[in-house]
Amino acid sequence: MTVTASVWIALGLVAVLAVLHLAAPSIRKLPLVPERFTGSFAGGLAVSYVFLHLLPEVAAGNEAVGEALSDVVEPTPLLELGIFLVALTGFTVFYGLERLATYRGSREQPRTTAPGDDGKREAAWVYWLHLGSFLIYNMLITYTMSLRVRTGLLFALLFTVAMGLHFVLTDRGLAEHYPRRFRAHGRLLLAGALVVGWALGALAAPTSTLLVALLTAFLGGSVLLNVFKEEVPSNRSSSFGWFLTGLVLYALLLAAVTHLQG
């Protein structure tokens, strides 16, 4: 596949992700399908993606980093942990932001409510810091999308499905933390960040194996935190049957694509 073709196909996949972002509230409330079913299905699918696709991808990136640095430094056990330390950093950054949002939200003082208001003052700097982290998160997801397409179109499609349903549930978490601000412009900004990430990838495609591996690892840690925070919740009603359905379905699709690509 040519670079130009992969860039335009990636744009189509990015458009799908953007539409899913904007339509997230409607998708969670499909007619005749309780939200706990759609959430559990998406959660099972995303967890399957993490264990069967994301973690092996991070491990493969570790090998790529070792090869890239073999001529510069002597391989050591500590160096082999490097890529996983980057993933741990991504996990920790998003966990810290989530705790900050929860802590600040619990300390907000009630105020006089208006129709459609949530009765809380939301700290603007916390909101923009939290949303900003997700803007970077989205840009990282689509920055390497054309590279994913060139690596394997079917894998790129599966990645798009997993991330699209994942967005449906991260949208829920942001809407619960910041009901007024996020509803006003948050989804538009997040959808726009997906396009910006694609544009950066089209104009300055990642060529360094080391850079791609590091970005993948950081994104991997972030995805891990967000998947387990939003999709394996203990405080929401859920359906294990739908969770298992999503998990098994994605695992079967990934196994089939792996077999075809092999």
C-alpha positions in Angstrom: 0.0 0.0 0.0 1.3 3.5 -0.9 1.9 6.1 1.7 -0.8 8.4 0.1 -3.4 5.6 0.1 -2.7 4.8 3.8 -3.1 8.5 4.7 -6.5 8.8 3.1 -7.7 5.4 4.5 -6.5 6.6 7.9 -8.6 9.8 7.5 -11.7 7.6 6.9 -11.0 5.7 10.1 -10.4 8.9 12.0 -13.8 10.2 10.7 -15.4 7.1 12.1 -13.8 7.7 15.5 -14.9 11.4 15.4 -18.5 10.5 14.7 -18.5 8.0 17.5 -17.2 10.7 19.9 -20.0 13.0 18.9 -22.7 10.4 19.0 -21.5 8.8 22.3 -24.5 9.8 24.4 -26.9 8.4 21.8 -25.0 5.2 21.4 -25.1 4.6 25.2 -28.9 5.0 25.1 -29.8 2.9 22.1 -33.6 2.2 21.9 -34.6 -1.1 23.5 -31.0 -1.6 24.7 -30.3 -0.7 28.4 -27.1 1.4 28.8 -25.6 -1.2 31.1 -25.7 -3.7 28.2 -24.0 -1.4 25.7 -21.5 -0.3 28.4 -20.7 -3.9 29.4 -20.4 -5.0 25.7 -18.0 -2.2 25.0 -16.1 -2.9 28.2 -15.6 -6.6 27.3 -14.4 -5.7 23.8 -11.9 -3.1 25.1 -10.5 -5.5 27.8 -10.0 -8.2 25.1 -8.2 -5.6 23.0 -5.9 -4.7 25.9 -4.8 -8.2 26.7 -4.6 -9.7 23.2 -3.5 -6.7 21.1 -2.2 -3.8 23.2 0.1 -5.6 25.6 1.7 -7.7 22.8 2.2 -4.5 20.9 4.0 -2.9 23.8 6.2 -6.0 24.2 7.0 -5.9 20.5 8.0 -2.2 20.9 10.4 -3.2 23.6 12.2 -5.5 21.2 12.3 -2.6 18.6 13.8 -0.3 21.2 16.4 -2.8 22.0 17.4 -3.2 18.4 17.4 0.5 17.8 19.7 1.2 20.8 21.9 -1.9 20.4 24.6 0.0 18.6 24.6 2.9 21.1 24.3 1.2 24.5 24.9 -2.2 25.9 21.6 -4.1 26.4 20.9 -4.6 30.2 17.9 -5.9 32.1 17.2 -2.3 33.2 17.1 -1.1 29.7 14.7 -3.8 28.8 12.3 -2.4 31.3 12.4 1.0 29.6 9.4 0.7 27.4 7.3 -0.6 30.3 8.4 2.3 32.4 7.1 4.6 29.7 3.8 2.6 29.7 3.7 3.0 33.5 4.2 6.7 33.1 1.2 7.0 30.8 -0.9 5.0 33.3 0.3 7.1 36.2 -0.3 10.5 34.5 -3.9 9.6 33.7 -4.6 8.1 37.1 -3.3 11.3 38.7 -5.5 13.5 36.6 -8.5 11.2 37.3 -7.8 11.5 41.1 -7.4 15.2 40.8 -10.8 15.6 39.0 -12.5 13.3 41.6 -10.9 15.1 44.6 -11.7 18.6 43.3 -15.2 17.6 42.3 -15.9 16.3 45.8 -14.8 19.6 47.3 -16.9 21.9 45.1 -19.4 23.8 47.1 -23.1 23.6 46.1 -24.6 26.7 44.5 -28.0 27.9 43.5 -29.1 25.6 40.7 -30.7 26.6 37.4 -32.7 24.4 35.0 -30.3 21.9 33.5 -27.5 22.8 35.9 -25.7 20.3 38.1 -25.5 22.4 41.2 -21.7 22.4 41.4 -18.9 24.8 40.6 -16.4 23.1 38.4 -12.8 24.4 38.7 -11.9 25.6 35.3 -8.2 24.7 35.5 -9.0 21.2 36.6 -11.4 20.8 33.7 -8.9 22.1 31.1 -6.1 20.1 32.5 -8.1 16.9 32.4 -9.6 17.6 29.0 -6.2 18.6 27.7 -4.8 15.2 28.6 -7.5 13.6 26.6 -6.9 15.9 23.7 -3.2 14.6 23.7 -4.5 11.1 24.2 -6.7 11.4 21.1 -3.9 12.9 19.0 -1.6 10.1 19.9 -4.2 7.6 18.8 -4.6 9.0 15.4 -1.0 10.2 14.9 0.1 6.7 14.0 -3.1 5.6 12.3 -1.7 5.7 8.8 1.2 3.6 10.0 -1.3 1.1 11.4 -3.0 1.0 8.0 0.2 0.2 6.2 1.1 -2.4 8.8 -2.3 -4.2 8.3 -5.6 -2.8 7.2 -7.7 -5.4 9.1 -5.8 -4.8 12.3 -6.3 -1.0 11.8 -10.1 -1.7 11.4 -10.1 -3.7 14.7 -8.2 -1.0 16.4 -10.7 1.6 15.2 -13.6 -0.5 16.5 -12.0 -1.0 19.9 -11.1 2.7 20.3 -14.4 3.9 19.0 -16.4 1.9 21.6 -13.8 2.9 24.2 -14.5 6.6 23.4 -18.2 6.0 24.1 -17.4 5.1 27.7 -14.6 7.7 28.3 -17.2 10.2 27.2 -19.4 9.0 30.0 -16.7 9.6 32.6 -15.9 13.1 31.4 -19.6 14.0 31.2 -20.1 12.9 34.8 -17.2 14.9 36.1 -18.0 18.1 34.1 -21.6 18.0 33.0 -21.9 21.6 32.0 -18.5 22.4 30.4 -18.1 19.1 28.7 -21.6 19.1 27.2 -20.9 22.6 25.8 -17.8 22.0 23.8 -15.8 19.0 25.1 -16.9 16.5 22.5 -16.2 18.8 19.6 -12.7 19.5 20.9 -12.0 15.8 21.4 -13.3 15.0 17.9 -11.1 17.8 16.5 -8.1 16.4 18.3 -8.5 13.2 16.4 -8.3 15.1 13.1 -5.3 17.2 14.3 -3.5 14.0 15.2 -4.1 12.5 11.7 -3.0 15.8 10.1 0.3 15.8 12.1 0.9 12.2 11.1 0.2 13.0 7.4 2.6 16.0 7.4 5.3 14.6 9.7 4.8 10.8 9.7 6.8 9.0 12.4 9.8 7.4 10.8 11.8 6.5 13.9 11.1 3.0 15.3 12.1 4.2 18.7 9.7 7.1 18.6 6.8 4.9 17.5 7.6 2.4 20.2 7.7 5.1 22.9 4.4 6.7 21.8 2.7 3.3 21.7 3.9 2.5 25.2 2.8 5.8 26.6 -0.6 5.5 24.9 -0.8 1.8 26.0 -0.4 2.8 29.7 -3.1 5.5 29.3 -5.5 3.1 27.5 -5.0 0.5 30.3 -6.0 3.0 33.0 -9.0 4.3 31.0 -10.2 0.9 30.0 -10.2 -0.5 33.6 -11.6 2.7 35.0 -14.5 3.1 32.7 -15.2 -0.4 31.5 -14.8 -2.6 34.6 -16.6 -0.3 37.1 -17.7 -1.5 40.5 -20.1 1.3 41.2 -22.3 0.9 38.1 -24.9 -1.7 37.2 -23.4 -4.0 34.5 -24.1 -7.2 32.7 -21.4 -10.0 32.8 -23.1 -11.7 29.9 -22.8 -8.7 27.6 -19.2 -8.1 28.9 -18.3 -11.7 28.1 -20.0 -11.4 24.6 -17.9 -8.4 23.7 -14.7 -10.0 25.1 -15.2 -13.3 23.2 -16.4 -11.6 20.0 -13.3 -9.3 19.8 -11.0 -12.2 20.7 -12.4 -14.3 17.8 -12.2 -11.4 15.4 -8.6 -10.8 16.4 -7.7 -14.4 16.1 -9.3 -14.6 12.6 -7.4 -11.5 11.5 -4.1 -12.8 12.9 -4.6 -16.1 11.0 -5.4 -14.3 7.8 -2.4 -11.9 8.1 -0.2 -14.9 8.9 
